[in-house]
């Protein structure tokens, strides 16, 4: 029996942590929850752990609090998460499952750190994306990294699968940017390449239809 077919057996606290990650995914990213439900049972809880952790990280960085408070909380979350990954154990109700998944499936700590650094940087100051390449680097950091963590879980046979799952994550992030654009622009965040805006005669302000700009 392969490890992707074996049933999940673990202590009650660990099971509860995986269930919390599933609830986080189902509440805040229902399409992903539905997709994960189609996977073999032994993979599902690991995928929920990855996405539950990613969603909680994003919510901490983006929740409605004072800027300084958000920055302190995401810095603490990053520091505690990396320390737990190094030790291989966690007492946090949600991170416990993520740390267990990283340890069991040998997920790349450097990719996780890249994700945490990208979220922390975005929390501190909205990025100024001059070119499409800059936009891709941003999308890679906040989403492509998480998609890249799928590969050790799904165990694809194609050698290019790791890079392609990362690109899929970037693409999903770009779709999300367009969906959230009115809210982001109203909050002073523009994730569109500035060079393209200038070429169209737009600016980060006028691109949302303010001050007489085109939609």
C-alpha positions as a printed Julia matrix, in Angstrom:
215×3 Matrix{Float64}:
   0.0    0.0     0.0
   1.43   3.4    -0.98
   1.51   6.19    1.57
  -1.13   8.06   -0.47
  -3.53   5.17    0.09
  -2.84   4.51    3.75
  -5.5    5.78    6.2
  -4.67   8.62    8.55
  -4.04   7.49   12.12
  -2.85   9.9    14.78
  -3.36  11.3    18.27
  -6.63  13.09   18.97
  -4.95  16.53   19.25
  -3.33  16.05   15.86
  -6.6   14.91   14.29
  -8.3   17.98   15.76
  -5.62  20.19   14.23
  -6.12  18.66   10.79
  -9.88  19.14   11.18
  -9.29  22.8    12.05
  -7.25  23.21    8.86
 -10.05  21.62    6.87
 -12.59  23.99    8.45
 -10.34  26.97    7.64
 -10.1   25.86    4.01
 -13.8   25.16    3.69
 -14.77  28.54    5.16
 -12.3   30.79    3.38
 -11.5   28.92    0.13
 -14.47  26.71   -0.66
 -13.44  25.91   -4.28
 -10.14  24.51   -3.04
 -11.93  22.54   -0.33
 -14.17  20.96   -2.97
 -11.16  20.09   -5.13
  -9.28  18.53   -2.22
 -12.31  16.4    -1.4
 -11.73  14.6    -4.71
  -8.25  13.45   -3.69
  -7.41  10.12   -2.02
  -8.19  10.13    1.69
  -4.56   9.88    2.77
  -3.64  13.05    0.85
  -6.6   15.2     1.82
  -5.59  15.98    5.38
  -2.1   17.05    4.27
  -3.53  19.33    1.6
  -5.88  20.85    4.17
  -2.93  21.44    6.47
  -1.04  23.34    3.77
  -3.99  25.49    2.8
  -5.26  26.0     6.32
  -1.84  27.35    7.28
  -1.64  29.56    4.17
  -5.12  30.98    4.69
  -4.54  31.7     8.38
  -1.25  33.42    7.53
  -2.95  35.6     4.93
  -5.8   36.5     7.28
  -3.41  37.56   10.04
  -1.6   39.87    7.6
  -4.8   41.29    6.14
  -7.3   41.47    8.99
  -8.95  44.71   10.04
  -6.53  45.92   12.69
  -4.14  48.82   13.05
  -1.2   48.55   10.68
   1.37  48.3    13.46
  -0.63  45.55   15.15
  -0.88  43.54   11.91
   2.85  43.85   11.36
   3.62  42.67   14.89
   1.26  39.71   14.62
   2.52  38.51   11.24
   6.14  38.88   12.38
   5.38  36.75   15.44
   3.47  34.2    13.34
   6.39  33.93   10.91
   8.97  33.59   13.68
   6.96  30.97   15.6
   6.16  29.01   12.44
   9.8   28.78   11.34
  10.92  27.83   14.84
   8.36  25.02   14.94
   9.4   23.77   11.53
  12.99  23.57   12.73
  11.99  21.68   15.89
   9.49  19.44   14.07
   6.67  19.96   16.58
   4.03  22.53   17.48
   1.55  23.19   20.27
  -0.47  25.65   18.19
  -3.98  24.32   17.43
  -3.7   24.95   13.67
   0.05  24.89   13.03
   0.37  21.47   14.67
  -1.08  19.81   11.56
   1.02  21.89    9.17
   4.27  21.12   11.0
   3.32  17.44   11.04
   2.66  17.48    7.29
   5.96  19.26    6.56
   7.83  16.7     8.67
   6.07  13.63    7.3
   6.19  14.61    3.64
   9.53  16.43    3.72
   8.18  19.72    2.38
  10.77  22.35    1.48
  11.39  24.74    4.39
  12.92  27.31    2.02
   9.7   27.49   -0.01
   7.66  27.98    3.17
  10.02  30.72    4.34
   9.7   32.4     0.94
   5.91  32.4     1.35
   6.07  33.83    4.88
   8.57  36.52    3.83
   6.34  37.54    0.91
   3.23  37.82    3.07
   5.11  39.79    5.73
   6.52  42.19    3.15
   3.09  42.74    1.6
   1.63  43.4     5.05
   4.27  46.01    5.82
   3.99  47.91    2.53
   2.1   47.26   -0.72
   4.59  46.29   -3.43
   5.32  48.63   -6.33
   5.22  46.34   -9.34
   6.9   48.02  -12.27
   6.79  45.16  -14.79
   4.95  41.91  -15.44
   8.06  40.08  -14.21
   7.7   41.95  -10.89
   4.05  40.95  -10.76
   4.99  37.31  -11.35
   7.58  37.42   -8.58
   4.93  38.75   -6.22
   2.41  36.1    -7.29
   5.07  33.44   -6.91
   5.83  34.53   -3.35
   2.29  34.67   -2.02
   0.69  31.81   -3.97
   3.08  29.95   -6.27
   5.02  28.81   -3.22
   1.96  27.17   -1.67
   1.07  25.43   -4.93
   4.65  24.17   -5.19
   4.17  22.39   -1.86
   1.53  20.21   -3.53
   4.11  18.22   -5.5
   5.51  16.08   -2.66
   1.9   15.35   -1.65
   0.53  14.47   -5.09
   3.71  12.66   -6.17
   3.52  13.47   -9.9
   5.7   11.54  -12.31
   6.5   14.35  -14.75
   9.81  16.09  -13.87
   8.43  19.53  -14.72
   5.46  19.14  -12.36
   6.99  21.17   -9.51
   7.52  24.27  -11.65
   4.13  23.88  -13.32
   2.25  23.67  -10.02
   4.0   26.87   -9.0
   2.83  28.56  -12.21
  -0.71  27.35  -11.5
  -0.53  29.03   -8.11
   0.68  32.26   -9.72
  -2.22  32.14  -12.18
  -4.76  31.66   -9.41
  -3.24  34.63   -7.58
  -3.56  36.84  -10.67
  -7.25  35.89  -10.95
  -7.65  36.78   -7.28
  -5.97  40.15   -7.87
  -8.52  41.06  -10.53
 -11.41  39.95   -8.33
 -10.14  42.03   -5.4
  -9.03  45.02   -7.49
 -11.77  47.49   -6.44
 -11.14  46.79   -2.75
  -7.35  46.87   -3.13
  -7.31  50.13   -5.08
  -9.67  51.79   -2.61
  -7.22  50.75    0.12
  -4.27  52.22   -1.81
  -2.92  48.92   -3.11
  -2.21  48.42   -6.8
  -0.94  45.06   -8.02
  -0.89  45.99  -11.72
   2.43  46.63  -13.5
   3.06  50.39  -13.47
   4.73  50.28  -16.9
   1.55  48.87  -18.43
  -0.6   51.47  -16.68
   1.56  54.29  -18.04
   1.36  52.82  -21.54
  -2.45  52.92  -21.3
  -2.47  56.43  -19.87
  -3.65  55.22  -16.46
  -2.33  55.54  -12.94
  -2.91  53.46   -9.8
  -5.62  55.98   -8.86
  -7.38  56.45  -12.17
  -7.27  52.75  -13.03
 -10.13  52.12  -10.59
 -12.32  54.71  -12.22
 -11.55  57.49   -9.73
 -10.83  61.06  -10.72
 -12.21  60.55  -14.19
 -10.07  57.54  -15.11
 -11.3   54.84  -17.44
 -12.6   51.49  -16.17
